[in-house]
Amino acid sequence: MGYTNPQKVRDLLGVDIDAATDTILNSYIGYADKILIKNITETIVDEDLEQIGETYNVFQTEYPFIADITPTSATIPPGIQDVSAYYWDADHNKNTLTVTSINGLTGQVIVEGTESFLSTIDVRIDYNRYICKPDWTLIELASSYYAAFMWVGRELYLVPERYFLGELRIYGKEPWKHFKIQFDRLVQIIVNQPISKVDYERMVMNPREVAPVTQEDLWWFKKTGQGIDG
């Protein structure tokens, strides 16, 4: 399980499990999480950890909000697998250190080693950090929107945007773009400002919108004599 789950995506799409199976959606969720991580985190490389307190093996990162880049549960706390601690020896070789625990919110990191050893090296770390304090509800929703965007584009609309049948011109409406637009809006909210109650309710309660009729659609109504509602 990643930042979201298949049922959350189906809720946005308005389809059942027969139309969008868990297997298919989980593959899109995995990709959606990678895209989301790139948008809401930044990578910190070779940072010199600062020892804090009276305990020799407790260190502090420069930035708080260590990111979970391997999401595996609904609560998504970052784990020790999300950071890499090490030191450089006199021969410029990189030596891995064992991380025993981290506090993703504060950036506290505990590494394994004796006081006599840790006091002689510069402990360094690679990690990703959330640009703003993570709001798991919005992160889950953003991942759901991107997975929905991929499912609609790849599973439903496997036709060119525009094509011709004799003299008949067919124009695709690209409805999958609605989900990508909402994803982009959520990313901006996650990294910049809190979401309003009105925006949240519109995204969650009314995710599917009817596409407006455009001038390109009118030829069909003129040709067939049918109204917009059929």
C-alpha positions as CSV (number, residue, x, y, z in Angstrom):
1,M,0.0,0.0,0.0
2,G,1.2,3.5,-0.9
3,Y,0.0,7.0,0.0
4,T,-3.4,5.9,-1.1
5,N,-5.3,2.7,-1.9
6,P,-7.4,1.4,-4.8
7,Q,-10.8,2.1,-3.2
8,K,-9.9,5.8,-2.8
9,V,-9.1,6.0,-6.5
10,R,-12.3,4.2,-7.4
11,D,-14.3,6.7,-5.3
12,L,-12.9,9.5,-7.4
13,L,-13.5,7.6,-10.7
14,G,-17.0,6.5,-9.7
15,V,-16.4,2.9,-10.9
16,D,-16.6,-0.5,-9.2
17,I,-13.8,-3.0,-8.6
18,D,-14.8,-5.0,-11.8
19,A,-14.0,-1.9,-13.9
20,A,-10.8,-0.9,-12.0
21,T,-9.2,-3.8,-10.3
22,D,-6.8,-3.6,-7.3
23,T,-4.0,-5.0,-9.4
24,I,-4.3,-2.3,-12.1
25,L,-4.8,0.5,-9.7
26,N,-1.9,-0.5,-7.4
27,S,0.5,-0.3,-10.4
28,Y,-0.8,3.3,-11.1
29,I,-0.6,4.2,-7.4
30,G,3.0,3.2,-7.2
31,Y,3.8,5.5,-10.1
32,A,1.6,8.3,-8.7
33,D,3.5,8.1,-5.4
34,K,6.9,8.6,-7.1
35,I,5.6,11.6,-9.1
36,L,4.1,13.1,-5.9
37,I,7.3,12.6,-3.9
38,K,9.2,14.5,-6.6
39,N,6.8,17.4,-6.3
40,I,6.5,17.8,-2.5
41,T,10.0,16.9,-1.3
42,E,13.5,17.9,-1.8
43,T,16.6,15.7,-1.6
44,I,19.3,16.4,0.9
45,V,22.7,14.8,0.2
46,D,25.8,14.4,2.4
47,E,24.5,16.5,5.3
48,D,26.7,16.7,8.3
49,L,24.6,15.6,11.3
50,E,24.7,17.5,14.5
51,Q,25.0,15.6,17.7
52,I,22.5,16.7,20.3
53,G,21.8,16.2,24.0
54,E,23.9,14.2,26.3
55,T,23.4,10.9,24.5
56,Y,26.4,10.4,22.1
57,N,24.4,8.5,19.4
58,V,21.5,11.0,19.0
59,F,21.8,13.4,16.1
60,Q,19.7,16.2,14.5
61,T,19.1,16.9,10.8
62,E,19.2,20.5,9.6
63,Y,15.7,20.3,8.3
64,P,12.6,18.8,9.9
65,F,9.9,16.7,8.2
66,I,11.9,13.7,6.9
67,A,9.9,12.3,4.0
68,D,8.6,8.8,3.6
69,I,9.9,7.9,0.1
70,T,8.9,4.2,0.5
71,P,5.2,4.5,1.6
72,T,4.0,1.2,3.0
73,S,1.1,2.0,5.3
74,A,-1.9,4.3,5.6
75,T,-0.3,6.4,8.3
76,I,2.9,6.8,6.3
77,P,5.5,7.6,9.0
78,P,9.0,7.7,7.5
79,G,11.2,4.7,8.6
80,I,14.8,4.0,8.9
81,Q,14.8,2.7,5.3
82,D,14.1,6.3,4.1
83,V,17.5,7.6,5.3
84,S,21.1,6.7,4.7
85,A,23.7,7.4,7.4
86,Y,27.4,7.0,6.8
87,Y,30.9,8.5,7.3
88,W,33.9,9.0,5.1
89,D,37.2,7.4,6.2
90,A,40.7,8.7,5.7
91,D,40.9,7.0,2.3
92,H,37.7,8.8,1.2
93,N,35.7,5.5,1.3
94,K,32.0,5.7,2.2
95,N,31.1,3.5,5.2
96,T,27.5,2.8,6.1
97,L,26.2,3.3,9.6
98,T,23.1,1.5,11.1
99,V,20.2,3.8,11.8
100,T,18.1,2.4,14.7
101,S,15.3,5.0,14.7
102,I,14.2,8.4,13.4
103,N,11.7,11.0,14.2
104,G,10.3,12.3,10.9
105,L,8.6,15.3,12.4
106,T,11.7,16.7,14.2
107,G,14.5,15.2,12.2
108,Q,16.0,13.4,15.1
109,V,18.2,10.4,14.1
110,I,19.7,7.7,16.3
111,V,22.6,5.6,15.0
112,E,24.3,2.5,16.2
113,G,27.9,2.7,17.6
114,T,30.0,3.2,20.7
115,E,30.8,6.7,22.1
116,S,34.5,6.2,21.5
117,F,33.8,5.5,17.8
118,L,31.1,8.0,17.0
119,S,33.1,10.8,18.6
120,T,35.9,10.3,16.1
121,I,33.9,10.5,12.9
122,D,31.6,13.0,11.1
123,V,28.2,11.3,10.8
124,R,26.6,12.3,7.5
125,I,23.1,11.5,6.0
126,D,21.1,11.5,2.8
127,Y,17.3,11.9,3.0
128,N,14.3,13.6,1.5
129,R,12.4,16.2,3.4
130,Y,8.8,17.5,2.9
131,I,8.9,21.1,1.8
132,C,6.1,21.8,4.3
133,K,4.7,19.9,7.3
134,P,2.9,16.9,5.7
135,D,-0.9,16.8,5.6
136,W,-1.5,13.1,5.1
137,T,-5.1,13.7,4.0
138,L,-4.1,15.9,1.2
139,I,-1.1,13.7,0.2
140,E,-3.5,10.7,0.0
141,L,-5.9,12.7,-2.1
142,A,-3.2,13.9,-4.5
143,S,-1.9,10.4,-5.0
144,S,-5.5,9.3,-5.7
145,Y,-6.0,12.0,-8.3
146,Y,-2.8,11.1,-10.2
147,A,-3.6,7.4,-10.2
148,A,-7.1,8.2,-11.5
149,F,-5.5,10.4,-14.2
150,M,-3.4,7.5,-15.3
151,W,-6.3,5.0,-15.2
152,V,-8.6,7.1,-17.3
153,G,-6.0,8.0,-19.9
154,R,-4.6,4.5,-20.3
155,E,-7.6,2.2,-19.7
156,L,-10.5,4.1,-21.2
157,Y,-9.2,6.4,-23.9
158,L,-6.8,4.4,-26.0
159,V,-7.6,6.5,-29.1
160,P,-5.8,9.5,-30.6
161,E,-6.9,13.0,-29.5
162,R,-8.1,13.7,-33.1
163,Y,-8.7,11.3,-36.0
164,F,-10.8,11.1,-39.2
165,L,-13.4,8.7,-40.5
166,G,-13.8,9.7,-44.1
167,E,-15.1,13.2,-44.0
168,L,-16.1,12.9,-40.3
169,R,-13.7,14.5,-37.9
170,I,-13.5,13.1,-34.4
171,Y,-12.1,15.2,-31.5
172,G,-11.2,13.7,-28.2
173,K,-12.1,15.7,-25.1
174,E,-9.2,14.4,-23.0
175,P,-11.3,14.0,-19.8
176,W,-8.4,12.5,-17.9
177,K,-6.9,16.0,-17.7
178,H,-9.4,17.0,-15.1
179,F,-7.7,14.6,-12.6
180,K,-4.2,16.0,-13.5
181,I,-5.4,19.6,-13.0
182,Q,-6.7,18.7,-9.6
183,F,-3.4,16.9,-8.8
184,D,-1.4,20.0,-9.7
185,R,-3.7,22.2,-7.6
186,L,-3.3,19.9,-4.6
187,V,0.5,19.9,-5.0
188,Q,0.6,23.6,-4.8
189,I,-1.6,23.6,-1.7
190,I,0.5,20.9,0.0
191,V,3.8,22.8,-0.5
192,N,2.5,26.4,-0.1
193,Q,-0.7,27.0,1.8
194,P,-3.5,25.2,3.7
195,I,-6.5,24.1,1.7
196,S,-9.9,25.8,2.2
197,K,-12.9,23.9,3.3
198,V,-14.7,24.8,0.1
199,D,-11.9,23.5,-2.1
200,Y,-11.6,20.3,0.0
201,E,-15.4,19.5,-0.2
202,R,-15.5,20.1,-3.9
203,M,-12.5,17.8,-4.5
204,V,-13.7,15.0,-2.2
205,M,-17.5,15.2,-2.4
206,N,-17.8,16.2,-6.1
207,P,-14.7,14.9,-7.9
208,R,-16.4,14.2,-11.2
209,E,-17.5,17.2,-13.3
210,V,-19.5,17.2,-16.5
211,A,-17.5,18.6,-19.4
212,P,-19.0,21.7,-20.9
213,V,-20.3,21.6,-24.4
214,T,-17.9,23.4,-26.8
215,Q,-18.2,24.7,-30.3
216,E,-16.5,21.5,-31.5
217,D,-19.5,19.6,-30.1
218,L,-22.2,21.7,-31.9
219,W,-21.7,20.0,-35.3
220,W,-23.1,16.8,-33.9
221,F,-26.2,18.4,-32.5
222,K,-26.8,20.3,-35.8
223,K,-26.2,17.1,-37.9
224,T,-28.4,14.8,-35.8
225,G,-31.0,17.3,-34.5
226,Q,-30.4,15.9,-31.0
227,G,-30.3,18.1,-28.0
228,I,-27.5,18.3,-25.5
229,D,-29.3,15.8,-23.2
230,G,-29.9,13.4,-26.1
